[in-house]
Amino acid sequence: MRTRLLMSDQTLFRSIDVFEIDYVPEFFNYRESQLKDLAYQVRPALEGGRALNAICRGLPGTGKTSSVLRIFTEIEHTTRKIVPVYVNCQNDRTKYMVFSRIYAAVFGHTPARTGISIKSVLDAIGGALQRQEKSLIVCLDDANLLHYNNTLGDVVNSLLRLHQDYPGARAAVFATVSDMNLDIATELSKWVLSPFRPSDIYFPPYDAGEIRGILLDRIRIGLYPGVFSASMLDCIIEQTMESGDVRVGLDLVKRAVLNAECAARTEVVEEDITKAYAQAKHVHLACTIRALSADERLLLRRIAELSQEETGPLVSGAIYGRVEETPKVGYTVFSRQLRKLDSLRLVDLIRVQAGGRTSEVALRYEPEKVVQICGKRGVGRE
Ligand SMILES: Nc1ncnc2c1ncn2[C@@H]1O[C@H](COP(=O)(O)OP(=O)(O)OP(=O)(O)O)[C@@H](O)[C@H]1O
């Protein structure tokens, strides 16, 4: 007899790893054209030259990192003449950390901790590439996080000029950027002396059908048959489309199944998804806030505080007037930061007047939660 009850030693997951953020998906569809573009950038390096630079642009969770890592894996299986290096700028935010990461990929170990200068790390990298006649491709993932204090300009400059001190050492940069308002190429052209001229590779948000396809592939591999019905999947797709980030959908599926297990059910019901959404909402918020610069985080916190204090709608001009941080940023930078919070769906910007500069700013999350996650004022300001 088919039972609806799950025993305590039974699980609905065939493999729970399939829903973890670092899982490398077996099926990777809907990004064929971007993968082709990336492969094209690599081609000159396969022929002994320098790869072409690229900027992969798209909102969070649109497959930028996965695409670059896929191409890097293909490189590793094809040639030893190219050293692909992945740098997660959320973790490695200084020039020294970025070059240590590259050093580790070239030499197989990190540089000695004490007393070694950035210049000597770079010299060692350049020398090794020259001797071994190898070409370097560095992926700066979430490169916008290095944008402040011109770390990004310094890093790109040093890499692209490596060949000047070490003829034959060739390096290229693949930068991924989720801040759709930041024109990294123009920003860099102010700082980077060597020709950067990146190709722009755009990653549009997945539509509902594509999100369904991605989630269905994972459900097929990660869960036992019958655990997740089509109608339950529809609920998850609806929630995922709100943020546009596939990670939200994957996380919701995992949590909903865990909730079903907890209730000793053999299949997910709507209640499991509602509960999962309440649990996951803040996890997603925390991840998005973590990826902000310190100044953007302070602005978001201020908006949350003002939302608690004010009863009427908040408008951008009034928010600017009440930013307390010193030195205060100019209005143009402030507007750009606001647009970024809007593009990350942390706030909604509603134009008050056609063509005017003023917008109504509506926080999309509970202000108390935002203040709590943003942390103390003034901590870690860049
Ligand atoms: N086409 C796809 N097929 C299967 N899984 C995908 C696909 N696109 C994205 N994913 C999954 O979604 C998650 C987020 O993808 P990824 O990290 O590549 O996005 P991203 O655009 O780099 O995001 P961010 O800008 O936040 O770094 C990962 O778990 C990845 O495996």
The ligand as an SDF file (V2000), in Angstrom:
LIG
                    3D

 31 33  0  0  0  0  0  0  0  0999 V2000
   21.0830   27.9490  -17.0560 N   0  0  0  0  0  0  0  0  0  0  0  0
   21.2110   27.4190  -15.8410 C   0  0  0  0  0  0  0  0  0  0  0  0
   21.0270   26.1060  -15.6640 N   0  0  0  0  0  0  0  0  0  0  0  0
   21.1530   25.5400  -14.4340 C   0  0  0  0  0  0  0  0  0  0  0  0
   21.4520   26.2280  -13.3160 N   0  0  0  0  0  0  0  0  0  0  0  0
   21.6410   27.5570  -13.4330 C   0  0  0  0  0  0  0  0  0  0  0  0
   21.5350   28.2180  -14.6890 C   0  0  0  0  0  0  0  0  0  0  0  0
   21.7770   29.5480  -14.5090 N   0  0  0  0  0  0  0  0  0  0  0  0
   22.0250   29.7060  -13.2000 C   0  0  0  0  0  0  0  0  0  0  0  0
   21.9390   28.5170  -12.5560 N   0  0  0  0  0  0  0  0  0  0  0  0
   22.1310   28.3000  -11.1160 C   0  0  0  0  0  0  0  0  0  0  0  0
   21.7130   29.4680  -10.4390 O   0  0  0  0  0  0  0  0  0  0  0  0
   22.6340   29.8370   -9.4090 C   0  0  0  0  0  0  0  0  0  0  0  0
   23.1750   31.2140   -9.6800 C   0  0  0  0  0  0  0  0  0  0  0  0
   23.9390   31.2160  -10.8950 O   0  0  0  0  0  0  0  0  0  0  0  0
   25.2410   32.1040  -11.0960 P   0  0  0  0  0  0  0  0  0  0  0  0
   26.0300   32.1700   -9.8060 O   0  0  0  0  0  0  0  0  0  0  0  0
   25.9510   31.6050  -12.2870 O   0  0  0  0  0  0  0  0  0  0  0  0
   24.5840   33.5240  -11.3620 O   0  0  0  0  0  0  0  0  0  0  0  0
   25.2870   34.9450  -11.4570 P   0  0  0  0  0  0  0  0  0  0  0  0
   24.6190   35.6410  -12.5790 O   0  0  0  0  0  0  0  0  0  0  0  0
   26.7610   34.7970  -11.5280 O   0  0  0  0  0  0  0  0  0  0  0  0
   24.8650   35.6080  -10.0750 O   0  0  0  0  0  0  0  0  0  0  0  0
   25.6130   36.7840   -9.2310 P   0  0  0  0  0  0  0  0  0  0  0  0
   25.6000   38.0140  -10.0800 O   0  0  0  0  0  0  0  0  0  0  0  0
   24.7680   36.9360   -8.0050 O   0  0  0  0  0  0  0  0  0  0  0  0
   26.9930   36.2830   -8.9130 O   0  0  0  0  0  0  0  0  0  0  0  0
   23.7000   28.7570   -9.3920 C   0  0  0  0  0  0  0  0  0  0  0  0
   23.3620   27.8240   -8.3930 O   0  0  0  0  0  0  0  0  0  0  0  0
   23.6060   28.1050  -10.7630 C   0  0  0  0  0  0  0  0  0  0  0  0
   23.9570   26.7540  -10.6930 O   0  0  0  0  0  0  0  0  0  0  0  0
  1  2  1  0
  2  3  1  0
  2  7  2  0
  3  4  2  0
  4  5  1  0
  5  6  2  0
  6  7  1  0
  6 10  1  0
  7  8  1  0
  8  9  2  0
  9 10  1  0
 10 11  1  0
 11 12  1  0
 11 30  1  0
 12 13  1  0
 13 14  1  0
 13 28  1  0
 14 15  1  0
 15 16  1  0
 16 17  2  0
 16 18  1  0
 16 19  1  0
 19 20  1  0
 20 21  2  0
 20 22  1  0
 20 23  1  0
 23 24  1  0
 24 25  2  0
 24 26  1  0
 24 27  1  0
 28 29  1  0
 28 30  1  0
 30 31  1  0
M  END
$$$$
